[in-house]
């Protein structure tokens, strides 16, 4: 099963795995995306990871499609909620965590007994470079990815010796619909009449995402799919797979750079735009 396959990383991964000989059950929320995936020959499954009942139905449908034997779960579904921490409502924070953290782990926990009983399985959690290094005005999203990293690290040890491996994928900037979805989330959840940084949001958010997805460091989703394929098929998958130069640099900064330097870089890069 690969979640979040309407486009981008999930869709590229579903295609790459099928080309490698896997039977793939991709998930999506919207009916039109499910119909398109089905028309392309996939066994598409409806899934809203923020809804526990939807998670249970999708899990059971996947077992039926796969005749009870599942080789891997790739948790890719998620979104980014922009906004300064002080500008985010409780509702916005809860939904960000419901999708990126709670829904992801809920689905994972349903597959773990299946993997344990089989004696093998692969769990691939799609995180982000922002799970290693926090970006101002993306603090809620970064927090969810930090949580995904922590949960994966814990599960990797807890499942040692079971035949089940857990890997993290840490993309940097990738050409997907992430930016457009983030801007839509900002417009939906931020009260631009009251927000502390309302002027910066309206002037810079759409422009920033557009620029980020055109710069020289941005890569196509197929490069992420290639790393996921390795994590799923390798007899010795890595714990972490950074993707793009930005992801490697971010991991290096998080590990070795002093907090004062990181704060200075982030201030110059982000805060002066929105402040």
N, C-alpha and C positions, 0 to 999 in steps of 0.2 A: 504493500500500500504506500502511495505517495500522496501527501496532503497538499492542498493549495495549488492545484494544477490548471487553473484557468488560463495562466500565462506565465511568462518569466521562468524562474528557476524550476518550479514544480513541473511545468509543461516540458521543459527541456530535459529534465531528469526522467520523466515518464517515457519519453521517446528514446533516450539513451539506454535505459534499462531494457526496453522492449527490443531494441536493435541488438542488444547483447544476449537475447534469448530468454529474458524473464517474462513471465506473465504479470502484467501490471494492472493494478486497480487504482486509478487516479481519483482523487476527490475534488469537488468544487461545490460552491454554495448555490450559484445561479443556474437556473434551468437551462438557459441558452448555452452555457459552458458545458454542462453535462451532456446536452444533445450533441454538441460539436465533438466532444471526446468520444462519445458512443459511435458517432458517424465515422470516426477515424479508426474504429475497431477496438477501442479500449472498453474494459468492463468498468465504466465510470460509476462512482458512488456519491450520492449527496451527503455532504457533511458540513455542519456548522460547529466548529470546535468550542464555541462559547456556550453551546447547548448540550447538557449532559445526556439527554435522551437521544439527540442526534448522534452523539459519539457512540452510544451503545448500539444504535441501529446500524451505523456504518461498520462497526467492528463485527457484528453478527453477519452482515451482508458480505464482508470481506471473507470471513471464514467459509461461507457458503460457496462463494466464487472459487476459492482456493481449495475446496474439499477438505477444510480443516487444517491444512498445512501451509504455513506462511514463512517465507524465508527472511523477509526484511520489512521494517517500517521506516519510512523517511518522513519525518515531521518538518514540513516546510511552511505550512499555513501560518500566516501572521501578518501584522501591519504595524506601522509606526505612527504614534500620536505625537505630533509636534507641540511645542509650547513650553514656556518657562514653568517650572514646577509650581510657582505661586499662582499661575493663571489656569491651572488644570483643576477641574471639578472632581469631586469624589466619584461621580458617575463615569467620567472619562478615564480616571485611573483604574477603576474596577474593571471596565471593559477591556482596557489594554492588557491587564493581567489575566483576565478571563480567557482571552484568545491566545496570547503568546506564552503563558505559563501554565495556568490551571488546565485549560483544554488540552494542551500538548501532553502534560503529564498524565491526565486522565486517560487519554487514548493509549499512551505508552503502557500504562499499568494494566490495561486489558489484554495487551499482547504478551506481556512478560510470562504469565503462566503457560501460554501456548509454546513460547520459545523454550522455556525450562523443560516442558514435557518432551519436546522434540530433541532436546540436547544441543540445539544450535539456533542461531538467529542473529540478525544485525539490526541495531537501533541507530539511526542517524538523525541527530538533532541539528537543524539548520539554525545557527546562531548568527553572529555578526562580529565584525571588528569592534563594534560598539558594545560587545559583551566583554571586551578586554579594556577598552578605553572609552570613558563617557564623553558624550558630546553635549555641550550646553544647548538648551532648547530642544533637545531630544532625550531629556533625562528619564522620562517614564519608559520610553522604548529601550533605552540603554539598561535601565533597571531590570526589565523583563529578560533581556539577553544575558545579563549577569546572573540572573536566577537560573536560566536554562543551562548556563555553563556549570553552575554549582550542582544542580540536580544531576547533570550528566556525569560529572566527576564522581559524585557519590554512587550513582548506579553502576558505573564502570567497576568500582571496587566491590560493591555488593553482589554483582553478577560474576565475579571472577571464578573461574572453574566450572561455570555452568554451560559453556559453549556459546554464550551470548555476549557479543561485543557491542560497545557503545562508543560512537564517534561524534565529534562536534565539527561542523562545517562553519568556517568564519569568513564569509565574503566581505570584501570591501565594496566599492561602488560597482554596481552591475546594472546593465540596461534592462530595466523591468518597468512594471507599472507602479513600483513602490513610491516613487516621488509624487506622481499624480494622486495616488491614494492618500498619501500623507497630507497633501495640500487640502484634499477634500475633507479629511478628518479634522484639520485645523479649522476650516470654515464651519464645520458642523458643531464642533465641541468648544471652541474658544469664543467667549463673549467679547467681541472686538470693541464694544462700547465701554467695557470696564477693564479690560486686560491691561496690565502694567506696560506691556510691550506692544500694544495694539498697532502703533504706527509702523514699527519694524516688521510686524507680521504682514501687514497689507502691502508694504513696499518690497519686501525681500524674499518672503517664503516662496512664491511661485517662481521668481527669477532664479533663486538659489538652486532649487531642484532641477530646473531646466539646464542650468550651467553644469551641475554635477553630473548629469547624464550625457554630457557632450565632451567632457574633458578627456585628456590623454590617458588618464589612469583607469577609466571606466572600461569594463570588459563585458562581453556578451554572456548570457546565462549558461551557454554551453560549457564554458570553462568551469563553472560550479558543478554542473552535471557530471563532468569528467571526474572530479574529486569524489563526488557522491558514489559514482560507479565503483571507484577503487575501494571506498569504505565498505560497500556492500559485498564486493566479490573477493577481496583480498583475504587470504588465510590469516594474515596478521595486520588488521586495519590499524591506522594511527588513531591516537586519542583526539588529535586536532588536525584540521586541514585549513590553514589560512588560504584565501584566494584573492589574488591581486597584490601588487606591491604595497598598496595602502594597508592591507590587512597585516602583512609582515611587519611593516614599519610601526603600525599601531601596537602590535603585540610587543615589539622591542621597546617602544616608549613606555608602555604600561609596566614592563618588567624592570627597566633600568633607569628611566628618567626620573628626577626628583619631582615631587608634586608641584613645587613652585614653578618649574619650567613648563610642565604640562598646563598649568593654569594660565601662564603667560601666553602660550601658543593658542590655547582655546579662546582666550579673551581677544587676542588680535584677529583670530579667524572668525569667531562667531559673535561675541558679545557686542563688538562695536557696530555690527550690522543692525542688530535689533534694539540696542540701547539708544 
